[in-house]
């Protein structure tokens, strides 16, 4: 009997929604963390364009390039055995034309070794989603707060706070489902809106700041671990404060080196 864990696929996520089993997802940007998260049992690893803010130190996700996303995706894909690896399509990699979207999504699978891609937007990108799916590329949608459009929105406020905006999100989710998306991320919407969108579609919804009624949850891993400390969104639960622990460890190392107690006999040949 094989010890190899059962591989998570898009079909697995659909089955999990049907069985009311919650989906766990986290972001990953490198081989080391991909292996750790995968071993811990996370269902989905999203190589998010949040790499721009938490790894590259940028203010928004807009500047990250396609080449950079492919690079990080390939690192993650080689570290994951069980989890479904989803690569984020960055700003202007799919918005210009369907041909661009197909070419770049194909790169994410061929070069980045991703098993699916994610893109932001609703009804207006349904034809793009449909074309990618027709080409054999699984697509995860992303609605609500869409960070690539932050300069258009002008703020990071929650979306779906009034009836009209909530209905638009439902319409967008249905359009993505009809176009063939296998799942939809819902970011920063009221809990009742998250519930309404989840009930309106047959594909899994994965929330981040969307309340407890979605089919799964995702967080940015450096937020969950307390590694990213520039700001803390309300929807983040920090399970550790590793920035503090790392600081203490490095200060102890520096002190030991300065005092001549490292390396000691056990660390010397």
C-alpha positions as CSV (number, residue, x, y, z in Angstrom):
1,X,0.0,0.0,0.0
2,X,1.5,3.4,-1.1
3,X,2.3,6.1,1.5
4,X,1.9,8.7,-1.2
5,X,-0.9,11.2,-0.2
6,X,-4.0,11.5,-2.4
7,X,-3.5,14.3,-4.9
8,X,-5.9,17.2,-4.7
9,X,-7.4,18.1,-8.1
10,X,-10.1,20.4,-9.3
11,X,-12.5,17.4,-9.1
12,X,-11.4,17.0,-5.5
13,X,-12.5,20.5,-4.6
14,X,-15.9,20.0,-6.3
15,X,-16.4,16.8,-4.4
16,X,-15.5,18.6,-1.1
17,X,-18.1,21.2,-1.7
18,X,-20.7,18.5,-2.4
19,X,-19.7,16.7,0.8
20,X,-19.6,20.0,2.8
21,X,-15.9,19.4,3.6
22,X,-14.1,22.7,4.1
23,X,-11.2,23.5,1.8
24,X,-8.0,24.8,3.2
25,X,-5.8,27.1,1.1
26,X,-2.6,29.2,1.7
27,X,-0.2,31.2,-0.4
28,X,3.2,29.9,-1.2
29,X,6.1,31.5,-3.0
30,X,9.1,29.1,-2.7
31,X,10.1,25.5,-2.6
32,X,10.8,25.4,1.2
33,X,7.5,26.7,2.3
34,X,5.6,24.8,-0.3
35,X,6.9,21.6,1.1
36,X,6.1,22.6,4.7
37,X,2.6,23.6,3.9
38,X,1.9,20.6,1.7
39,X,3.2,18.2,4.4
40,X,0.9,19.9,6.9
41,X,-2.1,19.0,4.7
42,X,-3.1,22.2,3.0
43,X,-5.4,21.5,0.0
44,X,-4.6,24.4,-2.3
45,X,-1.3,26.3,-2.6
46,X,-1.8,29.6,-4.4
47,X,1.3,31.2,-5.9
48,X,-0.3,34.7,-5.3
49,X,0.7,38.0,-6.9
50,X,0.8,39.0,-3.2
51,X,4.5,38.0,-3.7
52,X,4.8,41.6,-4.7
53,X,4.0,42.9,-1.2
54,X,5.2,40.2,1.1
55,X,8.3,39.1,-0.7
56,X,9.3,42.0,-3.0
57,X,8.4,44.8,-0.5
58,X,6.1,46.7,-2.9
59,X,3.0,48.7,-2.0
60,X,0.6,46.9,-4.3
61,X,0.4,43.7,-6.4
62,X,0.4,45.7,-9.7
63,X,4.2,45.7,-10.5
64,X,4.9,41.9,-10.3
65,X,5.7,40.5,-13.8
66,X,4.7,37.4,-15.6
67,X,8.3,36.1,-15.6
68,X,8.4,36.5,-11.8
69,X,5.2,34.7,-11.3
70,X,6.3,31.8,-13.5
71,X,9.6,31.6,-11.5
72,X,7.9,31.5,-8.1
73,X,5.2,29.0,-9.4
74,X,7.9,26.6,-10.6
75,X,9.6,26.7,-7.1
76,X,6.3,25.9,-5.4
77,X,5.2,23.2,-7.8
78,X,8.4,21.3,-7.2
79,X,7.8,21.4,-3.4
80,X,4.2,20.3,-3.4
81,X,3.2,16.6,-3.6
82,X,-0.5,16.6,-2.6
83,X,-1.8,20.2,-2.8
84,X,-3.3,21.7,-6.0
85,X,-1.0,24.4,-7.2
86,X,-2.7,27.5,-8.6
87,X,-0.7,30.3,-10.3
88,X,-1.9,33.9,-10.2
89,X,-2.1,35.7,-13.5
90,X,-0.6,39.1,-12.8
91,X,-1.8,42.5,-13.9
92,X,-2.0,43.0,-17.7
93,X,-1.1,39.3,-18.4
94,X,-4.7,38.6,-19.3
95,X,-6.6,41.9,-19.5
96,X,-5.3,43.0,-22.9
97,X,-6.7,40.2,-25.1
98,X,-7.9,36.6,-24.9
99,X,-4.8,35.6,-26.9
100,X,-2.5,37.1,-24.3
101,X,-4.4,35.4,-21.6
102,X,-4.1,32.0,-23.3
103,X,-0.4,32.5,-24.0
104,X,0.4,33.5,-20.4
105,X,-1.9,31.0,-18.7
106,X,-0.2,28.3,-20.9
107,X,3.2,29.5,-19.7
108,X,2.0,29.2,-16.1
109,X,1.3,25.5,-16.7
110,X,4.2,24.7,-19.1
111,X,7.0,26.6,-17.4
112,X,5.6,27.3,-13.9
113,X,4.3,23.7,-13.6
114,X,1.0,25.0,-12.1
115,X,-2.1,22.9,-12.3
116,X,-4.5,25.8,-12.6
117,X,-4.5,29.6,-12.9
118,X,-6.4,32.4,-11.1
119,X,-7.6,35.6,-12.5
120,X,-9.5,38.6,-11.1
121,X,-12.8,39.9,-12.5
122,X,-16.3,38.8,-13.3
123,X,-18.7,39.0,-16.2
124,X,-16.3,41.0,-18.3
125,X,-13.7,38.2,-18.2
126,X,-16.1,35.3,-18.7
127,X,-15.1,34.9,-22.4
128,X,-11.5,34.8,-21.3
129,X,-12.2,32.1,-18.7
130,X,-14.2,30.1,-21.3
131,X,-11.4,30.2,-23.8
132,X,-8.8,29.1,-21.2
133,X,-11.0,26.2,-20.1
134,X,-11.6,25.2,-23.7
135,X,-7.8,25.0,-24.1
136,X,-7.6,22.7,-21.1
137,X,-6.5,25.2,-18.5
138,X,-8.4,25.1,-15.2
139,X,-9.4,28.6,-14.0
140,X,-10.1,29.9,-10.5
141,X,-12.0,33.2,-10.4
142,X,-11.5,36.0,-7.9
143,X,-14.3,38.5,-6.9
144,X,-14.9,41.1,-4.3
145,X,-11.8,43.1,-3.5
146,X,-9.6,42.6,-6.5
147,X,-6.1,44.0,-5.6
148,X,-5.0,44.5,-9.2
149,X,-7.7,47.1,-9.6
150,X,-6.8,49.0,-6.4
151,X,-5.9,52.2,-8.4
152,X,-9.4,52.1,-9.9
153,X,-11.2,51.4,-6.6
154,X,-9.1,53.9,-4.7
155,X,-9.3,52.0,-1.4
156,X,-9.2,48.6,0.2
157,X,-12.8,48.9,1.6
158,X,-15.0,45.8,1.6
159,X,-17.1,45.1,-1.5
160,X,-20.7,43.9,-1.6
161,X,-21.9,46.2,1.2
162,X,-25.1,47.3,-0.6
163,X,-27.8,45.3,-2.4
164,X,-26.7,46.4,-5.9
165,X,-23.1,45.5,-5.4
166,X,-24.0,42.2,-3.7
167,X,-26.2,41.3,-6.8
168,X,-23.3,42.2,-9.1
169,X,-21.1,39.8,-7.2
170,X,-23.7,37.0,-7.5
171,X,-24.1,37.8,-11.3
172,X,-20.3,37.7,-11.7
173,X,-20.0,34.4,-9.8
174,X,-22.6,32.8,-12.0
175,X,-21.0,34.1,-15.1
176,X,-17.6,32.6,-14.0
177,X,-19.3,29.3,-13.2
178,X,-21.0,29.2,-16.6
179,X,-17.7,30.0,-18.3
180,X,-16.2,27.0,-16.6
181,X,-14.3,28.3,-13.6
182,X,-13.8,25.4,-11.1
183,X,-13.7,27.7,-8.0
184,X,-14.0,31.3,-7.0
185,X,-12.0,33.3,-4.4
186,X,-14.2,35.9,-2.5
187,X,-12.1,38.6,-0.9
188,X,-13.2,41.1,1.7
189,X,-17.0,41.0,1.5
190,X,-19.5,40.9,4.3
191,X,-20.3,37.5,5.7
192,X,-23.9,37.5,4.4
193,X,-22.6,38.4,1.0
194,X,-20.2,35.5,1.2
195,X,-23.0,33.2,2.1
196,X,-25.2,34.5,-0.7
197,X,-22.6,34.1,-3.4
198,X,-21.7,30.6,-2.1
199,X,-25.4,29.5,-2.3
200,X,-25.8,31.0,-5.8
201,X,-23.1,28.8,-7.5
202,X,-22.3,25.1,-7.7
203,X,-18.6,25.6,-7.7
204,X,-16.5,26.0,-4.5
205,X,-16.0,29.4,-3.0
206,X,-12.8,30.2,-1.0
207,X,-13.0,33.2,1.3
208,X,-10.5,35.6,2.5
209,X,-12.3,38.1,4.7
210,X,-15.6,36.8,3.4
211,X,-17.0,35.3,6.6
212,X,-17.4,31.6,7.7
213,X,-20.0,30.5,5.1
214,X,-17.8,30.0,2.1
215,X,-16.7,26.5,1.1
216,X,-13.1,27.1,2.2
217,X,-10.7,29.7,3.4
218,X,-7.4,31.1,2.3
219,X,-4.8,33.4,4.0
220,X,-1.5,34.9,3.0
221,X,1.0,32.6,4.8
222,X,3.3,35.3,6.1
223,X,0.2,36.9,7.7
224,X,-0.9,33.7,9.3
225,X,2.6,33.1,10.7
226,X,3.2,36.7,11.9
227,X,6.1,37.2,9.5
228,X,4.6,40.1,7.7
229,X,4.1,43.0,10.1
230,X,3.7,46.1,8.0
231,X,-0.1,45.9,8.5
232,X,-2.6,43.4,9.7
233,X,-6.0,43.1,7.9
234,X,-9.0,42.5,10.2
235,X,-9.6,39.1,8.6
236,X,-6.2,37.7,9.5
237,X,-5.8,35.4,12.4
238,X,-2.1,35.1,13.4
239,X,-1.4,31.6,14.6
240,X,2.2,32.4,15.4
241,X,4.4,35.5,15.8
242,X,7.4,34.3,13.9
243,X,8.9,37.7,13.2
244,X,9.4,38.1,16.9
245,X,10.8,34.6,17.3
246,X,13.2,35.1,14.3
247,X,14.4,38.4,15.7
248,X,15.2,36.7,19.1
249,X,16.9,33.8,17.4
250,X,19.1,36.1,15.3
251,X,20.0,38.3,18.2
252,X,21.1,35.2,20.2
253,X,23.2,34.0,17.3
254,X,24.9,37.4,17.0
255,X,25.6,37.5,20.7
256,X,27.0,33.9,20.7
257,X,29.3,34.8,17.8
258,X,30.5,38.0,19.4
259,X,31.2,36.3,22.7
260,X,33.0,33.4,21.1
261,X,30.6,30.7,22.3
262,X,29.5,29.7,18.7
263,X,30.7,27.5,17.3
264,X,31.4,25.3,20.3
265,X,33.0,21.8,20.4
266,X,29.8,20.1,19.2
267,X,29.7,22.3,16.1
268,X,33.4,22.0,15.3
269,X,35.3,19.3,13.4
